[in-house]
Amino acid sequence: MDGGEVTDELPVYSVTVSREDGLWVAVVEGVPAGATDVERFEELREAVRDLISTLLDVEPDSFWIEWHYRQGSLDLTDLIEHLREWEDLAERAARNRDASRRAVVASMHSAGLSYREIADVIGISYQRVGQLLSDNSLRGSSDRFAGLRSSATASLAARSAVYDGVRARRRCD
């Protein structure tokens, strides 16, 4: 529930995080004794969720947490949230790129192109092409990539026709 969409149905607890004396300190606003500290930042979410659920005698998934990050007089919340949004976007883009790359490699290979030809077109090594083709995720992937493959094959055929036309014109010139 951290970072998700806030609804009116669940209470929201505001938590301010800072670094003090080598520890990550979290203070839950409006909750008596609502403070905890951990050595590692990655332990913070679970520690805060456990603290709130224990102090208020509620289930750990029955509330939202609104995180604020401050160090001294600096409020770092917007900067950290902005970075996390970009990281999420970059991760999704990388997954989409990888799926597209696998589909293109499989389509080009099924169209009869060699590993080296595929590698030249998409800018990876021919060894990586071989790895992608031998990857278990490509086996049985024809259903998953059928639409991508047919469109990639059609696009390849169209480009090939254009290339053949350009080559023919060069011979005439």
C-alpha positions as CSV (number, residue, x, y, z in Angstrom):
1,M,0.0,0.0,0.0
2,D,3.0,2.3,0.2
3,G,3.1,4.6,-2.8
4,G,-0.3,3.5,-4.1
5,E,-3.4,5.4,-4.8
6,V,-4.8,6.9,-1.5
7,T,-8.5,6.2,-0.9
8,D,-10.9,7.6,1.6
9,E,-11.5,4.1,3.0
10,L,-8.1,3.7,4.7
11,P,-6.4,6.1,7.1
12,V,-3.2,7.8,6.0
13,Y,-0.2,8.2,8.4
14,S,2.4,10.8,7.6
15,V,5.9,9.6,8.3
16,T,9.0,11.8,8.2
17,V,12.3,10.1,7.6
18,S,15.8,11.5,8.3
19,R,19.3,10.3,8.9
20,E,20.6,10.8,12.5
21,D,23.6,9.4,14.3
22,G,24.1,6.7,11.6
23,L,20.5,5.5,11.7
24,W,17.5,6.1,9.5
25,V,14.9,7.6,11.9
26,A,11.2,7.6,11.1
27,V,8.6,9.6,13.0
28,V,4.9,8.9,12.6
29,E,3.0,12.2,13.0
30,G,0.1,12.1,15.4
31,V,0.9,8.7,16.9
32,P,2.2,8.7,20.5
33,A,5.6,6.9,20.7
34,G,5.5,6.7,16.9
35,A,9.2,6.7,16.2
36,T,11.6,3.9,15.1
37,D,15.0,3.7,13.7
38,V,16.9,1.2,11.5
39,E,20.4,0.8,10.2
40,R,19.5,0.1,6.6
41,F,17.1,2.2,4.6
42,E,15.5,-0.9,3.0
43,E,14.3,-2.1,6.4
44,L,12.4,1.2,7.0
45,R,9.1,0.4,5.3
46,E,8.6,-2.8,7.2
47,A,9.7,-1.3,10.5
48,V,7.3,1.6,10.2
49,R,4.4,-0.5,9.1
50,D,5.0,-2.9,12.0
51,L,5.3,0.1,14.4
52,I,2.0,1.6,13.3
53,S,0.1,-1.7,13.4
54,T,1.5,-2.5,16.8
55,L,0.9,0.9,18.4
56,L,-2.6,1.2,17.0
57,D,-3.5,-2.5,17.1
58,V,-4.5,-2.7,13.4
59,E,-3.5,-4.9,10.5
60,P,-0.3,-3.9,8.7
61,D,-2.2,-3.6,5.4
62,S,-5.1,-1.5,6.8
63,F,-3.6,1.9,6.3
64,W,-1.6,4.1,3.9
65,I,1.8,5.7,4.6
66,E,2.7,9.1,3.2
67,W,6.4,9.3,3.2
68,H,8.4,12.6,3.7
69,Y,12.2,12.8,3.5
70,R,14.0,15.6,5.4
71,Q,17.6,16.2,6.2
72,G,18.2,19.2,8.4
73,S,16.2,22.0,6.9
74,L,16.0,20.4,3.5
75,D,12.8,18.7,2.3
76,L,13.9,16.0,-0.1
77,T,10.5,14.4,-0.6
78,D,9.7,15.8,-4.1
79,L,13.2,15.1,-5.4
80,I,13.2,11.5,-4.2
81,E,9.6,10.9,-5.5
82,H,10.6,12.4,-8.9
83,L,13.7,10.1,-9.1
84,R,11.6,7.0,-8.2
85,E,9.1,7.9,-11.0
86,W,12.0,8.1,-13.5
87,E,13.5,4.9,-12.3
88,D,10.1,3.1,-12.6
89,L,9.7,4.6,-16.1
90,A,13.2,3.5,-17.1
91,E,12.6,-0.1,-15.8
92,R,9.4,-0.3,-17.8
93,A,11.1,1.0,-20.9
94,A,13.9,-1.5,-20.5
95,R,11.4,-4.4,-20.2
96,N,9.6,-3.2,-23.3
97,R,12.9,-2.8,-25.2
98,D,14.0,-6.3,-24.2
99,A,10.6,-7.8,-25.3
100,S,10.7,-5.9,-28.6
101,R,14.3,-7.0,-29.2
102,R,13.5,-10.7,-28.5
103,A,10.5,-10.4,-30.9
104,V,12.6,-8.8,-33.6
105,V,15.4,-11.3,-33.3
106,A,12.9,-14.2,-33.5
107,S,11.1,-12.7,-36.5
108,M,14.3,-11.9,-38.4
109,H,15.6,-15.3,-37.7
110,S,12.4,-17.0,-38.9
111,A,12.6,-14.8,-42.0
112,G,15.9,-16.4,-42.8
113,L,18.4,-13.8,-41.7
114,S,21.7,-14.9,-40.2
115,Y,22.9,-14.1,-36.7
116,R,25.4,-11.5,-38.1
117,E,22.7,-9.9,-40.3
118,I,20.4,-9.6,-37.4
119,A,23.1,-8.3,-35.2
120,D,24.0,-5.6,-37.7
121,V,20.5,-4.4,-38.0
122,I,19.7,-4.1,-34.3
123,G,23.1,-3.2,-33.0
124,I,24.0,-6.1,-30.8
125,S,26.7,-8.8,-31.2
126,Y,25.9,-12.0,-33.2
127,Q,26.7,-13.9,-30.0
128,R,23.9,-12.0,-28.2
129,V,21.6,-12.9,-31.0
130,G,22.4,-16.5,-30.5
131,Q,21.8,-16.2,-26.7
132,L,18.4,-14.6,-27.4
133,L,17.4,-17.3,-29.8
134,S,18.5,-20.1,-27.4
135,D,16.9,-18.4,-24.4
136,N,14.0,-20.4,-23.0
137,S,11.8,-17.4,-23.0
138,L,11.7,-17.5,-26.8
139,R,10.7,-21.2,-26.9
140,G,7.0,-21.4,-27.4
141,S,6.9,-17.7,-27.8
142,S,5.2,-17.7,-31.2
143,D,1.8,-17.0,-29.7
144,R,3.2,-14.1,-27.6
145,F,5.1,-12.5,-30.4
146,A,2.9,-13.5,-33.3
147,G,1.5,-10.0,-33.8
148,L,5.0,-8.5,-33.4
149,R,6.5,-11.0,-35.8
150,S,4.0,-10.7,-38.5
151,S,4.3,-6.9,-38.4
152,A,8.1,-7.1,-38.2
153,T,8.1,-9.6,-41.1
154,A,5.9,-7.3,-43.2
155,S,8.0,-4.4,-42.3
156,L,11.1,-6.3,-43.3
157,A,9.6,-7.3,-46.6
158,A,8.7,-3.7,-47.3
159,R,12.1,-2.5,-46.4
160,S,13.7,-5.2,-48.5
161,A,11.6,-4.2,-51.5
162,V,12.6,-0.6,-51.0
163,Y,16.3,-1.7,-50.7
164,D,16.0,-3.8,-53.9
165,G,14.5,-0.8,-55.7
166,V,17.3,1.5,-54.6
167,R,19.9,-1.1,-55.6
168,A,18.2,-1.5,-59.0
169,R,18.2,2.3,-59.6
170,R,21.9,2.5,-58.6
171,R,22.7,-0.1,-61.2
172,C,20.8,2.0,-63.8
173,D,22.6,5.2,-62.9
